[in-house]
Structures are given as C-alpha cells and as structure tokens.
Amino acid sequence: MERHRRSSIKLPHSICMAVPPEEACVQPKTRTPQVGVTLRTMSHNLALLPPHGTFATTWITLPTAIEKRQAINRSGEEPFNLLIVPYPFGVSGFCFREDAQPGGMEPRFFECEQKWLRGRAAGSPVGTELGKSLLRLIREAKKGVSRVHGIVMPELAVDETRAKALVRQLKKADVELFVSGVLKRGRGSKDFSANVAWAVPFWKGGVPFIAEQPKHNRWRLDHSQIIRYSLGHVLNPKDTFWERIDVSRRNAQFFVFRNGVSFTSIICEDLARVDPAGAVIRAIGPNLVVALLMDGPQLESRWPAKYASVLSEDPGSAVLTVTSLGMVKRSMAPGASGDRVVALWQEPGERAKQINLPRNAHALLLTLSFSTLTERTFDGRDDGGGSTRIRLSGLRAVVDPKLDSEDRDVV
C-alpha cells in the first residue's frame, strides 16, 4: 500500500497524484508573497510549477533538520552560524582564456582555468592544504561561538577533485553543511564543463549525499567587464565572450535545514535572470537564497543588491551573495585601497548590508537567527504564525593564524 501511494504521488518532482508531472508539478512552499496579486499569493503551502521536462524541482530534508525537529520547536531554534570563506584570495588574469578561433563565425567562448588551485599542493594530497585551512578557520571561529554549522565558498572556488577531498576532511569538523561552487571538467576536449553548486550535509560522521545544482545561464564578458577586471591581455575588449559551460540541465534543489526553514543555492547570473530558475524560486519561496558569485565587490549600488532586493520583497526570502576576494581585488583600480566587500545580506523590509572582509582576515562568521512570522494570502487567510523569518544577528572576521595574509592562496 505504501509503495502504491508513493508511486501515485509523482515524487520527487511533484506531490500531485492526479496530474502527470509532464503537464504540471506541485511542490510544498515556505513563503507566501505579501505583495501583488498572483497565483503565488493565493496559497500558503503549495506551489504550482512548470512540467518536469521544463524544470525539475526536488525537496530534500537534511538529516540534522529531522533530528532537531524531534527535540525543539521553531520558536526555540538555536542560531545558525555560517562561515563564509571568500576563496580564492587571488585570481590571475591568466585564469581566463579564449576557447574559440579568432575571426570565426561561431560564438566566442571563454573558459576559466582554476590556476589558484596549483602550486603548493603539487607535492601533497590534492586539497589537503585548503582543507587544513578550513579546519583552522572553524577552530578560530569557535572561540566566539559554540559551533560552526555551515560553510559557504563562492562560485568555482574548487574543482570536483578538491571538493571531494574537502568533504572527506570536513567530516571531522562537526559541521552540518558545506556549500561551494565547483567546476566539473568535461571528459573530452569537445565536452563543455559544468559550473555547479554543491550542497553537502554531514550527519553522524558521514555524508548522506551530495546535491548538485547547475548554473542555468552563461556569464557574458563584454567590453566593460573585460576592462573592469583587467582582462584585456587575454581577451580582446572589442569582442564579446560567453562562458563555455553546459546549461542543458534545468533543475533545482530546495533544502529544509531547520524545523520549517528552507534554503536554495543559485549561481551568479541565475540571480539576475527570470528564466529558468527565477520563477520557480518565487513560487516555492525559500527562507534563504545563497547566491554563489564570481563577481566584483558586493556593493549596495551594484546588480547583485538590486536582484537580491527583488527576492526579499517577493517571495520574502533572505538573500546572501558571496564572491571571492580574488575577483574583488581584480575589479579595483591600481593602487586603490577600497573596502573588500565580499558578501551582501538582504532581508525583507531592510536595507542591504554590505559585508566587508578586513585586511589580513580570511573568513567571516555570520550568525543567523530565526523568528516566527504570520503571513496572509491575498484573500485574507493567515497561516497561524507558521512562517519563519531569518535575520542577520551577528558578524565577525576570522583569521587563519598560519597564513601570512589574505593575498596568499591556501592551495
């Protein structure tokens, strides 16, 4: 009977029994927009989504959320301490290269080579030094908080091999969650690479699964960006280049990481584009959206803040954008000593908060707190205080004592 019921409900892509997922999908939602009049404002708990073949969505409840739900209710939820590591700390212009014949009729592509991963690790197990640095940062952060629950690293911070090595090392760190941008190289020279976000939970010393979220929109490097990031010596500013990645997979995972509290991760351009992920995120309404970027400083005046504010209003998500210190420094004019704004926090009803990495620091520890919230549908029905709001309630810098400065890459 249970097997029949599960097959009747079109899991994991839809909880609807009567409608095939090839026609439409229905999924749970966590936030109800409090502005406008759309189908999304008419329901507290259900989201109508595109067919499975157009865009696939999956809900995943992390093991720690199940464990905590049995011991504590949402009003007494402990804060969530999140460690942001804006790696790489330095990005060479030679990390960008053209991947097309000049003057050809085909689209001009560029590829990103993670040269920051080379060097000191050549004679040691891959990923070991970066993993050791993360463990030291966790220990330093725990001098001010009881526990570090999660770690976030930006877009393309590591490759797949090093990401797997980091996961193995972090098993001993007593963290709940690791989120990072990962580059998956194509198997052959003609295969496109994949730019993905990994969400890795840890539970009882093991890793139940690795969830992979693809990037859906290519980065377009035009004249202004080539100049901004000082890439004229490797890419002709007269031309326009597109990121050479696979964008054929269209899917997103939404995670319950606390009792009734959800998040999803997106990658750079996906924050700004409505298609294909934007409409799905607005329909489901995660409490937290983590945007992994390969971008310049996260200033309130720049594009990430603009689009983060859109999501904070509708559906009412808190948004955290994270970029690498290396890309922030590439966008600075020679000799400039501006702030190193590597992250930005936007929550509903508040101004965006720029998060600056002080000199000689290597990470930032954010404390997120939870409070109950009552939301109403457009026709006036309330959810009885069943919604959750996430607030930034703490912030401090963390230094790795074994690194000379923030300009020295770990690997």
C-alpha positions as CSV (number, residue, x, y, z in Angstrom):
1,M,0.0,0.0,0.0
2,E,2.8,2.4,0.9
3,R,4.6,1.6,-2.3
4,H,1.5,2.2,-4.3
5,R,0.9,5.5,-2.6
6,R,4.4,6.7,-3.3
7,S,4.2,5.8,-6.9
8,S,0.8,7.6,-7.2
9,I,2.3,10.8,-5.9
10,K,4.9,11.8,-8.5
11,L,7.8,12.0,-6.1
12,P,10.3,13.6,-6.0
13,H,9.3,16.2,-8.6
14,S,5.6,16.6,-7.6
15,I,3.3,15.8,-4.8
16,C,0.3,15.8,-7.0
17,M,-1.5,12.5,-7.7
18,A,-4.0,13.3,-10.5
19,V,-1.8,15.4,-12.8
20,P,1.2,13.8,-14.5
21,P,4.5,15.7,-13.9
22,E,4.9,16.1,-17.6
23,E,2.0,18.5,-17.6
24,A,2.5,20.4,-14.3
25,C,4.2,19.9,-10.9
26,V,3.0,20.8,-7.4
27,Q,5.6,21.2,-4.6
28,P,5.5,22.5,-1.0
29,K,6.3,26.2,-0.4
30,T,7.6,28.1,2.6
31,R,6.9,31.8,2.0
32,T,3.8,33.4,0.7
33,P,4.4,36.8,-1.0
34,Q,2.8,39.7,0.8
35,V,2.8,42.0,-2.2
36,G,1.0,41.9,-5.5
37,V,-1.8,39.6,-6.8
38,T,-0.7,36.4,-8.4
39,L,-1.5,32.7,-8.1
40,R,1.5,32.6,-5.7
41,T,-0.3,34.9,-3.2
42,M,-3.3,32.6,-3.0
43,S,-1.7,29.7,-1.3
44,H,0.2,29.2,1.9
45,N,1.6,25.7,1.4
46,L,1.5,24.7,-2.3
47,A,3.3,25.9,-5.3
48,L,2.3,25.3,-8.9
49,L,5.4,24.7,-11.1
50,P,6.3,24.1,-14.7
51,P,6.3,20.5,-16.1
52,H,9.1,18.2,-15.1
53,G,10.6,18.3,-18.6
54,T,10.8,22.1,-18.5
55,F,12.3,22.5,-15.0
56,A,12.7,19.8,-12.3
57,T,12.5,20.6,-8.6
58,T,13.3,18.5,-5.6
59,W,12.8,19.0,-1.9
60,I,15.4,17.5,0.5
61,T,15.2,17.5,4.3
62,L,18.6,17.4,5.8
63,P,19.2,14.8,8.5
64,T,20.0,17.4,11.1
65,A,16.6,19.1,10.5
66,I,14.8,15.8,11.2
67,E,17.0,15.3,14.3
68,K,16.4,18.8,15.7
69,R,12.6,18.7,14.9
70,Q,12.3,15.9,17.4
71,A,13.9,17.9,20.1
72,I,12.9,21.5,19.7
73,N,10.2,23.7,18.3
74,R,10.8,26.5,15.8
75,S,10.3,29.3,18.4
76,G,13.3,28.0,20.3
77,E,15.5,27.2,17.4
78,E,19.2,27.9,18.1
79,P,21.0,30.4,15.8
80,F,22.8,29.1,12.7
81,N,26.5,30.1,12.5
82,L,27.7,30.3,8.9
83,L,31.3,30.6,7.9
84,I,32.0,32.5,4.6
85,V,35.3,31.7,3.1
86,P,35.8,34.1,0.0
87,Y,38.3,31.7,-1.7
88,P,40.3,32.2,-3.9
89,F,42.1,35.1,-2.3
90,G,43.9,35.9,-5.6
91,V,42.8,35.4,-9.2
92,S,45.3,35.8,-12.1
93,G,44.2,37.2,-15.4
94,F,45.6,34.1,-17.0
95,C,42.8,32.1,-15.3
96,F,40.6,33.4,-18.2
97,R,41.3,32.2,-21.8
98,E,39.5,32.3,-25.1
99,D,38.2,29.0,-26.3
100,A,37.4,29.8,-30.0
101,Q,39.2,30.6,-33.2
102,P,39.6,34.4,-33.6
103,G,37.5,35.7,-36.6
104,G,35.4,32.6,-36.8
105,M,31.6,32.7,-37.3
106,E,30.9,30.5,-34.3
107,P,30.1,32.0,-30.8
108,R,33.2,33.3,-28.9
109,F,33.7,31.4,-25.7
110,F,36.0,31.7,-22.8
111,E,36.9,29.2,-20.1
112,C,38.0,29.6,-16.6
113,E,41.2,27.8,-15.5
114,Q,41.5,27.5,-11.7
115,K,45.2,28.3,-11.6
116,W,44.7,29.3,-7.9
117,L,44.5,25.6,-7.2
118,R,48.0,24.9,-8.5
119,G,51.3,25.4,-6.7
120,R,51.9,24.4,-3.1
121,A,49.7,21.4,-3.3
122,A,51.5,19.8,-6.2
123,G,53.6,17.6,-3.9
124,S,50.9,16.8,-1.4
125,P,47.5,15.1,-1.5
126,V,45.1,17.2,-3.5
127,G,43.0,19.6,-1.4
128,T,44.8,18.8,1.8
129,E,46.2,22.3,2.5
130,L,42.9,24.1,1.7
131,G,41.1,21.6,4.0
132,K,43.5,22.2,6.8
133,S,43.0,25.9,6.5
134,L,39.2,25.4,6.7
135,L,39.6,23.3,9.8
136,R,41.8,26.0,11.4
137,L,39.2,28.7,10.5
138,I,36.5,26.6,12.1
139,R,38.6,26.3,15.3
140,E,39.2,30.0,15.3
141,A,35.5,30.8,14.7
142,K,34.5,28.5,17.6
143,K,36.4,30.7,20.0
144,G,33.4,33.1,19.8
145,V,30.5,30.7,19.2
146,S,29.6,27.2,20.4
147,R,29.5,25.7,17.0
148,V,30.0,26.4,13.3
149,H,27.0,24.9,11.5
150,G,27.8,25.7,7.9
151,I,30.5,26.8,5.4
152,V,30.0,28.7,2.1
153,M,32.5,29.2,-0.6
154,P,31.9,31.2,-3.9
155,E,31.3,30.2,-7.5
156,L,34.1,28.0,-9.0
157,A,36.1,28.0,-5.8
158,V,37.3,24.5,-6.3
159,D,37.3,21.7,-8.8
160,E,35.5,18.4,-8.4
161,T,38.6,16.5,-7.2
162,R,39.4,19.1,-4.5
163,A,35.7,19.4,-3.5
164,K,35.6,15.6,-2.7
165,A,38.8,16.0,-0.7
166,L,37.4,18.8,1.3
167,V,34.3,16.8,2.0
168,R,36.4,14.0,3.4
169,Q,38.4,16.4,5.6
170,L,35.3,18.2,6.9
171,K,33.7,15.1,8.2
172,K,35.8,15.6,11.4
173,A,34.8,19.3,11.8
174,D,31.3,18.8,13.4
175,V,29.6,21.0,10.8
176,E,26.2,20.4,9.4
177,L,26.5,21.8,5.9
178,F,29.1,22.7,3.2
179,V,28.1,24.8,0.2
180,S,30.6,25.6,-2.6
181,G,30.9,26.4,-6.2
182,V,32.5,23.5,-8.1
183,L,33.9,23.2,-11.6
184,K,33.3,19.8,-13.2
185,R,35.5,19.4,-16.3
186,G,34.2,17.8,-19.4
187,R,35.6,14.3,-20.2
188,G,36.8,15.2,-23.7
189,S,38.2,18.4,-25.3
190,K,34.9,18.9,-27.1
191,D,32.8,18.4,-24.0
192,F,31.6,21.5,-22.1
193,S,32.4,21.8,-18.4
194,A,29.7,22.2,-15.8
195,N,29.6,25.1,-13.3
196,V,27.7,23.7,-10.3
197,A,27.0,24.4,-6.7
198,W,27.4,21.5,-4.2
199,A,25.3,21.3,-1.0
200,V,26.8,18.6,1.2
201,P,25.2,17.7,4.6
202,F,27.2,15.9,7.4
203,W,25.5,13.6,9.8
204,K,27.0,11.2,12.4
205,G,30.4,11.4,10.8
206,G,29.2,10.6,7.3
207,V,27.9,12.2,4.2
208,P,24.4,11.0,3.3
209,F,24.5,12.6,-0.2
210,I,26.0,15.4,-2.4
211,A,23.3,17.6,-4.0
212,E,24.4,19.3,-7.2
213,Q,22.8,22.4,-8.5
214,P,23.8,23.5,-12.1
215,K,24.2,27.0,-13.3
216,H,21.5,27.8,-15.9
217,N,22.8,31.0,-17.6
218,R,26.2,31.7,-19.1
219,W,28.4,34.6,-18.0
220,R,28.7,37.2,-20.8
221,L,32.0,39.0,-20.8
222,D,31.7,42.2,-22.8
223,H,33.9,45.3,-23.3
224,S,33.1,46.9,-19.9
225,Q,33.7,43.8,-17.9
226,I,36.9,42.9,-19.7
227,I,38.2,46.4,-18.8
228,R,36.7,46.3,-15.3
229,Y,38.6,43.0,-14.4
230,S,41.8,44.0,-16.3
231,L,41.5,41.0,-18.8
232,G,42.5,42.9,-21.9
233,H,45.8,40.9,-22.2
234,V,43.9,37.6,-22.5
235,L,40.6,38.6,-24.1
236,N,40.1,41.2,-26.8
237,P,37.9,44.0,-25.4
238,K,36.4,44.5,-28.9
239,D,34.8,41.1,-28.7
240,T,32.1,39.6,-26.6
241,F,32.7,36.2,-24.9
242,W,30.3,33.6,-23.4
243,E,31.2,31.2,-20.6
244,R,31.8,27.8,-22.1
245,I,29.7,25.6,-19.8
246,D,26.9,23.1,-20.1
247,V,23.5,24.7,-19.4
248,S,21.3,21.8,-20.6
249,R,20.3,20.6,-17.1
250,R,17.5,22.6,-15.6
251,N,16.8,21.6,-12.1
252,A,17.0,23.0,-8.5
253,Q,17.0,21.5,-5.0
254,F,15.4,23.1,-2.0
255,F,16.6,22.0,1.4
256,V,15.0,22.0,4.9
257,F,17.9,22.8,7.2
258,R,16.0,23.7,10.3
259,N,12.5,23.0,11.5
260,G,10.3,24.5,8.8
261,V,13.2,26.6,7.4
262,S,14.5,26.2,3.9
263,F,17.2,27.4,1.6
264,T,18.4,27.0,-2.0
265,S,21.6,27.9,-3.8
266,I,21.9,29.7,-7.1
267,I,25.0,30.7,-9.2
268,C,25.7,34.2,-10.3
269,E,23.7,35.1,-13.5
270,D,20.8,32.9,-12.2
271,L,20.2,35.6,-9.6
272,A,19.5,38.2,-12.3
273,R,17.6,36.1,-14.8
274,V,13.9,35.2,-14.5
275,D,14.3,32.1,-16.7
276,P,14.5,29.3,-15.9
277,A,15.0,29.3,-12.1
278,G,13.7,32.7,-11.0
279,A,10.0,31.9,-11.4
280,V,10.4,28.6,-9.6
281,I,12.2,30.2,-6.6
282,R,9.5,32.8,-6.4
283,A,6.8,30.1,-6.4
284,I,8.4,28.0,-3.7
285,G,9.6,30.9,-1.6
286,P,12.7,29.5,0.3
287,N,13.5,31.3,3.5
288,L,17.1,31.8,2.4
289,V,18.7,32.1,-1.0
290,V,22.5,31.7,-1.2
291,A,24.0,33.1,-4.4
292,L,27.5,32.0,-5.2
293,L,29.2,34.6,-7.4
294,M,32.4,35.2,-9.4
295,D,32.0,38.9,-9.3
296,G,33.3,42.2,-8.0
297,P,32.6,43.9,-4.7
298,Q,29.1,43.3,-3.3
299,L,28.1,46.9,-3.0
300,E,24.6,48.1,-2.4
301,S,24.8,50.1,-5.7
302,R,25.6,47.1,-7.9
303,W,23.5,44.5,-9.7
304,P,23.5,41.7,-7.0
305,A,21.9,44.0,-4.5
306,K,19.3,45.0,-7.0
307,Y,18.1,41.5,-7.7
308,A,18.5,40.4,-4.0
309,S,16.1,43.1,-3.1
310,V,13.6,41.7,-5.6
311,L,13.6,38.3,-4.0
312,S,13.5,39.8,-0.5
313,E,10.2,41.5,-1.4
314,D,8.7,38.7,-3.4
315,P,8.6,36.0,-2.1
316,G,10.2,37.4,1.0
317,S,13.4,35.4,1.1
318,A,16.6,36.5,2.9
319,V,19.4,36.6,0.3
320,L,23.1,36.1,0.9
321,T,25.5,36.8,-2.0
322,V,29.1,35.6,-1.8
323,T,32.0,36.3,-4.1
324,S,35.8,35.7,-4.0
325,L,38.3,38.1,-2.6
326,G,40.4,37.5,-5.7
327,M,37.6,38.8,-8.0
328,V,37.0,41.8,-5.7
329,K,40.7,42.8,-6.0
330,R,40.7,42.3,-9.8
331,S,37.9,44.9,-10.0
332,M,39.9,47.5,-8.1
333,A,41.8,50.3,-9.8
334,P,45.6,50.0,-9.4
335,G,46.7,51.4,-6.1
336,A,43.1,51.6,-4.8
337,S,42.5,50.8,-1.1
338,G,38.8,50.3,-1.1
339,D,36.7,48.1,1.1
340,R,36.8,44.4,0.4
341,V,33.1,43.8,0.3
342,V,32.9,40.0,-0.4
343,A,29.3,39.4,0.6
344,L,26.0,41.1,0.9
345,W,23.0,40.3,3.1
346,Q,19.4,41.4,2.2
347,E,16.4,40.5,4.4
348,P,12.8,41.6,3.9
349,G,12.0,45.1,4.9
350,E,15.6,46.1,5.5
351,R,18.4,47.8,3.5
352,A,21.0,45.6,2.1
353,K,24.0,45.1,4.4
354,Q,27.5,45.1,2.8
355,I,29.8,42.6,4.4
356,N,33.4,43.7,4.3
357,L,36.4,41.4,4.9
358,P,39.0,43.2,6.9
359,R,42.6,43.1,5.8
360,N,44.5,40.0,6.9
361,A,41.2,38.2,7.7
362,H,40.4,35.0,5.7
363,A,36.7,34.4,6.6
364,L,33.6,35.9,8.0
365,L,31.3,34.3,10.6
366,L,27.6,35.2,10.2
367,T,25.1,34.3,12.9
368,L,21.5,33.8,11.6
369,S,18.6,33.8,14.0
370,F,15.0,32.7,13.4
371,S,11.7,34.2,14.4
372,T,8.1,33.2,13.7
373,L,6.0,35.2,11.3
374,T,2.3,35.3,10.3
375,E,1.6,35.6,6.6
376,R,-1.7,36.1,4.8
377,T,-2.9,35.1,1.4
378,F,-4.4,37.7,-0.8
379,D,-8.0,36.7,0.3
380,G,-7.0,37.2,4.0
381,R,-6.3,33.7,5.3
382,D,-3.4,33.6,7.7
383,D,-1.1,30.7,8.4
384,G,-1.3,30.9,12.2
385,G,2.3,32.1,12.6
386,G,3.6,29.1,10.6
387,S,6.2,31.1,8.7
388,T,9.8,31.9,9.6
389,R,11.9,34.9,9.1
390,I,15.7,34.8,9.1
391,R,17.7,37.7,10.5
392,L,21.4,38.5,10.5
393,S,22.2,38.8,14.2
394,G,26.0,38.5,14.4
395,L,29.0,39.2,12.2
396,R,32.8,39.0,12.9
397,A,36.0,38.3,11.0
398,V,38.1,35.2,11.3
399,V,41.8,34.8,10.8
400,D,43.8,31.7,9.9
401,P,46.9,32.1,12.1
402,K,49.1,30.1,9.8
403,L,48.5,32.2,6.7
404,D,50.7,35.2,6.2
405,S,48.0,37.5,4.7
406,E,44.8,37.3,2.7
407,D,46.9,37.6,-0.5
408,R,48.4,34.1,-0.1
409,D,46.3,31.4,-1.6
410,V,45.9,28.3,0.5
411,V,46.4,26.0,-2.5
